[in-house]
Amino acid sequence: MAADSFSIGVDFGGTNLRVAAYAPAAGFLETIHIATRLQAGRDAVVADMCAAIRKLRDRYAGNATLKGIGVGSPGPLELPEGRLRNPPNLPGFDGLELRAEVQRGVGERVVVENDANVAALAECIVGQGKKLGVDSLCMLTLGTGVGAGIILQGKIWDGMNGMAGEAGHINIYIDGPLCGCGSRGCLEPLASATGVRRRAKELIAAGSAPALAALEKRSPDFTPREISELALAGDPSAIQIFEEVGRALGIGLAALVNTLNLPLYVIGGGLANSWNLFSPTLFEELRYRSYVFRMTDPDQPATSAGSSARTYIRLADLGPEAGLLGACILPFTVFPDGN
């Protein structure tokens, strides 16, 4: 990464657009925040995005070379074309040629990636990956759904058309709750913020969770954080919910560890704030179901674990800035040299 180069990254969300200029040695140079005008249509959103990119380019291009533009977008995406395919949080955006439209609007090289992938890239390059000295990882983001990204040797693994890393749809329980993908028992409805609320409502409906019922009565739109507060106060139903989250994650991670054999798995997203509530059952399940993890468990001596290699399961370092930072880093990994 040349010291005299900079990039521009875009974090494209259904509510907000964040566009930043970035230099590897200095970090963020400037960030522009814009509301995503979904009601105005996709042309208006792309125009807003391009205007912010041009503003930052014109401000910083006099002193450094622009490496390229990186865009982190909700999926599904066709890659490397950067074409949106029925994104559930962007109505009316199906078929948008996002990479081509932005490239046309700014006249610069553009690369588009899934937002979960760019967050994983940031964790690898400047977050937990840097801290542990590894260049490969898998990241699970526990938010409204369960996003995932795989980084191999410092680069995003997209698969053949951009759909690699759909770990939120690993099947955990054959007859589990219905998932938005059309299947049942996926990791996503079991280990997401949405899933925590769903499970709480099930227990309330069953009449077996008086503290949760009281929470719903005083706060109908209760959040996972409020459920976690009940769990920390000792409520058995709230504790049960997070133990179930940990169990599902442990089963899902066991499949990933056994298949990928990566050195690092990172857990991020809003639900990761409840790590202390769900991690005990996560590790219990993971040790039971993954012989690869048992052999590489960092909490065991190398002689008893069976290998000097280690498999780390860690909380994400970067928080909500990971997506924007990853979008900024992306051009340096895709366009490493020259033009």
C-alpha positions as CSV (number, residue, x, y, z in Angstrom):
1,M,0.0,0.0,0.0
2,A,1.7,3.1,-1.2
3,A,1.9,6.0,1.2
4,D,0.8,8.5,-1.5
5,S,-2.4,6.6,-2.3
6,F,-5.9,7.0,-1.0
7,S,-9.2,5.3,-1.6
8,I,-12.9,6.1,-1.2
9,G,-15.2,3.7,0.5
10,V,-19.0,3.6,0.5
11,D,-21.1,1.9,3.2
12,F,-24.4,1.6,1.4
13,G,-27.3,0.9,3.8
14,G,-31.0,1.0,3.6
15,T,-31.2,4.0,6.0
16,N,-27.8,5.7,5.6
17,L,-25.0,6.2,3.1
18,R,-21.6,6.8,4.5
19,V,-18.8,7.8,2.1
20,A,-15.2,8.2,3.3
21,A,-11.7,9.0,2.0
22,Y,-9.1,6.8,3.5
23,A,-5.3,6.5,3.5
24,P,-3.6,3.4,5.0
25,A,-1.2,5.3,7.1
26,A,-3.7,7.9,8.3
27,G,-7.0,6.1,8.4
28,F,-10.2,8.0,7.6
29,L,-9.4,11.4,6.1
30,E,-13.0,12.6,5.9
31,T,-16.5,11.0,6.1
32,I,-19.8,12.2,4.5
33,H,-23.1,11.0,6.0
34,I,-26.2,11.1,3.8
35,A,-29.7,9.7,4.3
36,T,-30.4,6.9,1.8
37,R,-33.4,8.3,-0.3
38,L,-35.0,4.9,-1.0
39,Q,-38.4,6.6,-1.7
40,A,-36.8,8.8,-4.4
41,G,-35.7,5.6,-6.3
42,R,-32.4,4.0,-7.2
43,D,-31.3,6.7,-9.6
44,A,-31.5,9.3,-6.9
45,V,-29.5,7.1,-4.5
46,V,-26.8,6.4,-7.0
47,A,-26.6,10.1,-7.8
48,D,-26.2,11.0,-4.2
49,M,-23.5,8.3,-3.8
50,C,-21.6,9.6,-6.9
51,A,-21.8,13.2,-5.8
52,A,-20.2,12.4,-2.4
53,I,-17.5,10.3,-4.1
54,R,-16.7,13.1,-6.5
55,K,-16.5,15.7,-3.7
56,L,-14.0,13.6,-1.8
57,R,-12.0,12.7,-4.9
58,D,-11.7,16.4,-5.9
59,R,-10.6,17.3,-2.4
60,Y,-7.8,14.8,-1.9
61,A,-6.7,13.9,-5.5
62,G,-4.3,16.9,-5.6
63,N,-2.0,15.4,-3.0
64,A,-2.4,11.6,-3.6
65,T,-3.3,9.0,-6.2
66,L,-6.8,7.6,-6.0
67,K,-6.5,3.8,-5.8
68,G,-10.1,3.2,-6.5
69,I,-13.7,3.2,-5.1
70,G,-14.9,0.4,-2.9
71,V,-18.7,-0.1,-2.2
72,G,-20.1,-2.4,0.5
73,S,-23.7,-3.2,-0.4
74,P,-26.5,-5.3,1.0
75,G,-27.0,-8.5,-1.0
76,P,-27.7,-10.7,-2.7
77,L,-25.2,-9.6,-5.3
78,E,-23.8,-11.0,-8.5
79,L,-20.1,-10.6,-8.4
80,P,-17.8,-9.3,-9.8
81,E,-20.4,-7.5,-11.9
82,G,-21.8,-5.8,-8.8
83,R,-25.4,-6.4,-9.8
84,L,-28.1,-6.4,-7.1
85,R,-30.5,-9.4,-7.0
86,N,-33.8,-8.8,-5.1
87,P,-32.2,-7.2,-2.0
88,P,-34.8,-7.5,0.7
89,N,-34.0,-4.2,2.4
90,L,-33.8,-2.2,-0.9
91,P,-37.2,-2.5,-2.6
92,G,-37.1,-1.6,-6.3
93,F,-33.3,-2.1,-6.6
94,D,-33.4,-5.6,-8.2
95,G,-31.2,-5.7,-11.3
96,L,-29.4,-2.5,-10.4
97,E,-25.9,-2.5,-12.1
98,L,-24.4,-0.8,-9.1
99,R,-20.7,-1.1,-10.1
100,A,-21.3,0.0,-13.7
101,E,-23.6,2.9,-12.6
102,V,-21.1,4.2,-10.0
103,Q,-18.2,3.8,-12.4
104,R,-20.1,5.7,-15.0
105,G,-21.0,8.4,-12.5
106,V,-17.5,9.1,-11.2
107,G,-15.2,7.9,-14.0
108,E,-13.0,5.8,-11.7
109,R,-12.3,2.1,-11.0
110,V,-15.0,0.7,-8.8
111,V,-15.3,-2.6,-6.9
112,V,-18.6,-3.7,-5.2
113,E,-18.8,-6.3,-2.5
114,N,-21.3,-7.7,0.0
115,D,-21.4,-5.6,3.2
116,A,-20.6,-8.6,5.4
117,N,-17.6,-9.4,3.4
118,V,-16.1,-5.9,3.6
119,A,-16.6,-6.0,7.4
120,A,-14.7,-9.3,7.6
121,L,-11.9,-7.8,5.4
122,A,-11.5,-4.9,7.9
123,E,-11.4,-7.3,10.8
124,C,-8.7,-9.3,9.0
125,I,-6.5,-6.4,7.9
126,V,-6.7,-4.0,10.9
127,G,-8.8,-5.8,13.6
128,Q,-8.5,-9.2,15.2
129,G,-6.6,-10.6,12.2
130,K,-3.8,-8.0,12.6
131,K,-3.8,-8.6,16.4
132,L,-3.2,-12.3,16.0
133,G,-1.0,-12.0,13.0
134,V,-3.2,-14.1,10.6
135,D,-4.4,-13.3,7.1
136,S,-7.4,-15.6,6.9
137,L,-10.6,-15.7,8.9
138,C,-14.4,-16.2,8.9
139,M,-16.6,-13.6,10.5
140,L,-20.2,-14.0,11.6
141,T,-22.2,-10.8,12.1
142,L,-25.2,-11.3,14.4
143,G,-27.6,-8.6,13.6
144,T,-31.1,-8.5,12.2
145,G,-29.9,-11.7,10.4
146,V,-26.6,-13.6,10.4
147,G,-24.2,-12.3,7.9
148,A,-20.8,-13.9,7.2
149,G,-17.6,-13.3,5.3
150,I,-14.6,-15.4,4.5
151,I,-11.1,-13.9,4.0
152,L,-8.4,-16.1,2.6
153,Q,-4.8,-14.8,2.5
154,G,-6.0,-11.3,2.8
155,K,-8.6,-11.3,0.1
156,I,-12.4,-11.9,0.1
157,W,-13.5,-15.3,-1.0
158,D,-16.6,-14.7,-3.1
159,G,-17.1,-18.2,-4.6
160,M,-18.0,-18.5,-8.3
161,N,-20.6,-15.7,-8.3
162,G,-20.5,-13.8,-5.0
163,M,-22.6,-16.2,-2.9
164,A,-19.8,-17.8,-0.8
165,G,-20.0,-17.4,3.0
166,E,-23.8,-17.8,3.5
167,A,-23.1,-19.3,6.9
168,G,-26.4,-17.9,8.2
169,H,-28.1,-20.6,6.3
170,I,-26.2,-23.6,7.7
171,N,-28.9,-26.0,8.8
172,I,-28.8,-26.4,12.6
173,Y,-32.1,-28.2,13.3
174,I,-34.0,-30.1,10.6
175,D,-37.4,-29.0,12.0
176,G,-36.4,-25.7,13.4
177,P,-38.0,-22.3,12.9
178,L,-38.8,-21.0,9.4
179,C,-36.0,-19.0,7.8
180,G,-36.4,-16.1,5.4
181,C,-34.6,-18.2,2.8
182,G,-37.5,-20.7,2.7
183,S,-35.8,-23.4,4.7
184,R,-36.2,-24.4,8.3
185,G,-33.7,-24.5,11.2
186,C,-31.0,-22.2,9.7
187,L,-28.5,-20.5,11.9
188,E,-30.1,-17.1,11.1
189,P,-33.5,-17.4,12.9
190,L,-31.7,-19.0,15.9
191,A,-28.8,-16.7,16.5
192,S,-29.9,-13.3,15.3
193,A,-31.5,-10.4,17.1
194,T,-34.7,-11.2,15.3
195,G,-34.3,-14.8,16.5
196,V,-33.9,-13.8,20.1
197,R,-37.1,-11.7,20.0
198,R,-38.9,-14.6,18.3
199,R,-37.9,-17.1,21.0
200,A,-38.9,-14.7,23.7
201,K,-42.3,-14.3,22.2
202,E,-42.7,-18.1,22.0
203,L,-41.9,-18.4,25.7
204,I,-44.3,-15.6,26.6
205,A,-47.0,-17.3,24.5
206,A,-46.4,-20.6,26.3
207,G,-47.0,-18.8,29.7
208,S,-43.7,-20.0,31.1
209,A,-41.8,-16.7,31.2
210,P,-43.4,-14.2,33.6
211,A,-40.5,-11.8,33.5
212,L,-40.4,-11.7,29.8
213,A,-44.2,-11.2,29.7
214,A,-43.8,-8.2,32.1
215,L,-41.1,-6.8,29.8
216,E,-43.4,-7.1,26.8
217,K,-46.2,-5.4,28.6
218,R,-44.2,-2.3,29.5
219,S,-42.1,-2.3,26.3
220,P,-43.9,-4.0,23.4
221,D,-40.9,-3.5,21.1
222,F,-38.5,-4.9,23.5
223,T,-34.9,-5.5,22.3
224,P,-32.4,-8.3,22.8
225,R,-30.4,-5.9,25.0
226,E,-33.4,-5.7,27.4
227,I,-33.7,-9.5,27.4
228,S,-30.0,-9.7,28.2
229,E,-30.5,-7.4,31.1
230,L,-33.1,-9.9,32.5
231,A,-30.6,-12.7,31.9
232,L,-27.9,-10.9,33.8
233,A,-30.4,-10.4,36.6
234,G,-30.9,-14.1,36.8
235,D,-34.2,-14.7,35.0
236,P,-34.2,-18.3,33.9
237,S,-36.2,-17.8,30.7
238,A,-33.9,-15.1,29.4
239,I,-30.8,-17.2,30.4
240,Q,-32.3,-20.1,28.4
241,I,-32.7,-17.9,25.3
242,F,-29.0,-17.0,25.2
243,E,-27.9,-20.6,26.0
244,E,-29.9,-21.6,22.9
245,V,-28.2,-18.9,20.9
246,G,-24.8,-20.3,22.0
247,R,-25.8,-23.8,21.2
248,A,-26.8,-22.9,17.7
249,L,-23.7,-20.9,17.1
250,G,-21.5,-23.8,18.5
251,I,-23.1,-26.2,16.0
252,G,-22.7,-23.8,13.1
253,L,-19.1,-22.9,14.0
254,A,-18.3,-26.6,14.3
255,A,-19.4,-27.1,10.7
256,L,-17.2,-24.1,9.6
257,V,-14.2,-25.2,11.7
258,N,-14.3,-28.7,10.4
259,T,-14.7,-27.6,6.8
260,L,-12.5,-24.5,6.6
261,N,-9.8,-25.1,9.2
262,L,-9.0,-21.4,9.4
263,P,-7.0,-19.9,12.3
264,L,-9.7,-17.3,13.3
265,Y,-13.4,-17.0,13.6
266,V,-14.8,-13.6,14.6
267,I,-18.2,-12.8,16.1
268,G,-19.6,-9.3,15.5
269,G,-22.9,-7.5,15.3
270,G,-25.2,-6.1,17.9
271,L,-26.0,-9.5,19.5
272,A,-22.3,-10.0,20.2
273,N,-22.7,-7.6,23.1
274,S,-24.3,-10.6,24.9
275,W,-21.1,-12.7,24.4
276,N,-20.8,-13.5,28.1
277,L,-24.3,-14.9,28.1
278,F,-24.0,-17.2,25.1
279,S,-20.3,-18.1,24.8
280,P,-20.2,-20.8,27.5
281,T,-22.7,-23.0,25.6
282,L,-21.1,-22.0,22.3
283,F,-17.7,-23.5,23.4
284,E,-19.4,-26.5,25.0
285,E,-21.1,-27.4,21.8
286,L,-18.1,-26.5,19.6
287,R,-15.8,-28.8,21.6
288,Y,-18.3,-31.6,21.5
289,R,-19.0,-31.4,17.7
290,S,-15.6,-30.4,16.2
291,Y,-12.6,-32.7,16.6
292,V,-10.6,-30.1,14.6
293,F,-11.3,-27.5,17.3
294,R,-10.5,-30.0,20.1
295,M,-7.1,-30.6,18.4
296,T,-6.4,-26.9,18.0
297,D,-8.1,-25.4,21.1
298,P,-6.0,-22.4,22.3
299,D,-7.2,-23.1,25.9
300,Q,-5.5,-26.5,25.9
301,P,-1.7,-27.2,26.0
302,A,-0.3,-28.2,22.5
303,T,0.7,-31.6,23.8
304,S,-2.9,-32.5,24.9
305,A,-4.6,-30.7,22.1
306,G,-2.7,-32.7,19.5
307,S,-1.5,-29.8,17.3
308,S,0.7,-26.7,17.7
309,A,-1.8,-24.8,15.4
310,R,-4.6,-22.9,17.1
311,T,-8.2,-22.1,16.2
312,Y,-9.3,-18.8,17.7
313,I,-12.9,-17.7,18.3
314,R,-12.9,-14.0,19.1
315,L,-15.2,-11.0,19.4
316,A,-14.8,-8.4,16.6
317,D,-12.7,-5.4,17.4
318,L,-14.0,-2.8,15.0
319,G,-17.7,-2.3,15.8
320,P,-20.1,-0.4,13.5
321,E,-17.2,1.2,11.5
322,A,-16.1,-2.2,10.1
323,G,-18.2,-2.0,7.0
324,L,-17.1,1.5,6.0
325,L,-13.4,0.7,6.8
326,G,-13.6,-2.5,4.8
327,A,-15.0,-0.7,1.8
328,C,-12.1,1.7,2.0
329,I,-9.5,-1.1,2.3
330,L,-11.1,-3.1,-0.6
331,P,-9.5,-1.2,-3.5
332,F,-6.0,-1.8,-2.0
333,T,-6.6,-5.6,-2.1
334,V,-8.3,-5.7,-5.6
335,F,-6.0,-3.1,-7.3
336,P,-2.7,-3.6,-5.4
337,D,-0.4,-2.2,-8.0
338,G,-0.5,0.4,-10.7
339,N,-3.7,1.4,-12.6
